Amino acid sequence: MKLNEIKDNEGALPSKKRLGRGIGSGKGKTGGRGVKGQKARSGVAINGFEGGQMPIYRRLPKRGFNNIFAAEYVTVSVGRIQAAIDAKKLDAKKTIDAAALVAAGVLRRAKDGVRVLSDGELKAKVELEVSGISKAAAEKIEKAGGSVKILGEAAAE
């Protein structure tokens, strides 16, 4: 084998579509762009433009409300916590809080707090410090002999 004999496998590099190379190519003359007008030119970005008519996103009224001060919680299931304990990523003897969950790789980031949901089973006795928890998840943790401390609860009372 010589250097000039080296080539890719068949189909590894699909050949580029060659536009405007004559009528026999099937993509000649206008190169698949149709004819005339703004869209036949290059560099067209007219999303939502309706030819001068008032666009639909401006004709329709605004709806709803987005509270910029709302707390954004990250959810984690009881089953995920148990899986992390089984994988020796979390220590069940220590208090499990948002920082511990992030350090264990269970969560990517804590955002404004962690809320525990009841999906899955819990065998380990754990002590949780979280921003929120569902009733079913709290029951599962207490049934396993653990306890839950909800952060910011004293300020709410």
Secondary structure as UniProt FT lines:
FT   HELIX           3..5
FT   TURN            10..11
FT   HELIX           23..25
FT   TURN            29..32
FT   HELIX           38..40
FT   TURN            47..48
FT   TURN            51..52
FT   HELIX           56..59
FT   TURN            68..69
FT   STRAND          74..77
FT   HELIX           78..86
FT   TURN            87..88
FT   TURN            92..93
FT   STRAND          95..96
FT   HELIX           98..103
FT   TURN            104..105
FT   TURN            111..112
FT   STRAND          114..117
FT   STRAND          127..130
FT   STRAND          132..133
FT   HELIX           135..143
FT   TURN            144..145
FT   STRAND          147..150
FT   TURN            151..152
FT   HELIX           153..156
//
